[in-house]
């Protein structure tokens, strides 16, 4: 019997608890989910691809149903190499759907053997995006509970003002 493999692609800059929620819920449908970190030379990331890889590996632990990988190029080519049957994506708001629909249709045009599965984000993560997490952390705000612990620690390294604010909150 062949295993059903889905790929959950993204920049994961940084990974959030919303991303992980989609991955774990995807495991209810798929035998394996590959978290595929895309290298996009047009994007200005906070973390290196290697830092993202480490954060995600540490966040998922030793779950054999989840693989973390890095890819470049067309997503559909990557799925074919991984023998995956589906792209797994999370949707938060209507604007996500508009962009994701366009991507899904283009991927379908490029390879009609691959399906895209959308999962609605849990309401606890509805407002959370990597962009909002980075902006909040850069301004010194707390993102605890929005990202897994390894990502929180990396954000504290990049933004020392987070530590200062958290320390002053504990003193009051």
N, C-alpha and C positions, 0 to 999 in steps of 0.2 A: 504494500500500500504506500503510495507516495505521500510525503508530508506536504502540508499546505504552509508555504512560507510567504510572509508579507514583509515588505520593506517600508519602514517609517523614515522618510528622508527629511533632512532639515539642516539648518546651519547650527542650531543648538548653541547659541552664543549669548548666554549660557542655557543649559538644559533647565527646564522648570518642572515643578511637580505636575503641571498640566500635561507636559509632554509624557512624563512617566505614566500618568493615569491612562492616557491613550494607548500606550504600549501594553500595559498590563490588561486593560480591557480588551485589546486586540487579541490577546492570548486566549480569550474565551472562544474565538472564532478560528484562529490560526494555530498551528502546531509550533511555529517559531516566528519571531519577529526580529528583523535585523534593523537596528538603529543605524542609519547610514548618514554619516556626516559628510555633507557636500562641500567640496572646495570650490569657492566662487571667487575668482580673482577680481571681480568687479565690486566686491563687497568689502567694506572696512570693518573687520571684526575686532572685538576687544580681546578675545582669547585666540591663541594659536590652535590649529587643528589638533595638535598633540595634546594641548591642555584640555580641549573639549573631550577628546577620546578618554583621557584619564578620569576626568570628572564623571563621565557617563559610566565607565567601567566600575568605578568605586560606588556609584549610586545604585547600580543594579546588583552588585554582589556576584554571586556564583550561580545565578539562575541559568541553567543550560538551555532554556527555551528562548533566551535573548542573546543576540550577538551584536557587537558594536564593530562598525567598519567605517572606512573612509573611501569616498569615491570621487571621481572627476568625470566630466563628460555627461552624456545623455543618461538620464535616469532609467529609461527603458532598456538601454544596453546593459546597465548594471543589473537590473532585475533578471534579464536573460542569463547573465553570467552566474547569478546566484540561484538560478532555477526557481525564482519566486513567481507567484501567480498574481500578486496584488500589491498595490500601493496603499498604505494606511495613513490617513490624514485626519487631523482634528479640526473641528469647526467651532469657532467661538461666537462670531457675529456675522451679520449678513454680508459685510464687505469681505470677510474671509471666503464666503461661499462664491462670490463673484470671481475672485482670482483663482480659487481652487477648481472651479468648474472649467475655466479656460485651460488651466494646466492639465486637468484630467482629459479634456477633449483633445488637446494636442498630443498627450501621451498615447491616447487611444488611436489617434491617427497614425502615429509612428509605429505602434505595435498593437494590433487588435487582440492579441492574446492576453493582454494585461488589463486587469480591472482596477479601479480605484474605489476604495471603501472609505467612507466618511463616518467618523464618530463625533457626536456632539460632545463638546467639552462639559465636564461636570460643572454645575453652577458655582462651586467653590473656586474654580479656576477661570471663570468666564472673563474676568478683566485682566488676567495675567498674560503678559507677553515678554519675551526676552528683552525687547526694547524698553518696556516700562520698568522691568527689573533693573536694567543697566542705568536708566535715568534716575531712578530712585536711589540706587546705591551710590551713584556719582554725586548726588546731592547730600549724601550722608544719612539717608533714610534706611530703615530696617526692611529687609526682604526675607526675614526669617519666616519659614512656613510656606514661602512661595517657590523656593528652590530646594533641592536636596542638599544635605549637609556638605558634601564635597564642593558643590558649586558655591555655597555660602562662604566657605573658607577661602576659595579662590577670589571671590568678590571682595572679601575683607582685605586680602593682600593687595588687590588692585586699587581699592578705595579705602585708605586708612581712616578717612573721616567717618566711615560706618562704625568702626570700633570705638572711636571717641564718643560718638553720639550714644551708642549702646551702653558704654561705660557710664556716661553721665546720667542716663536714664536709670541705671541700677542704683546709683548713689542717691537719687531723689526718692 
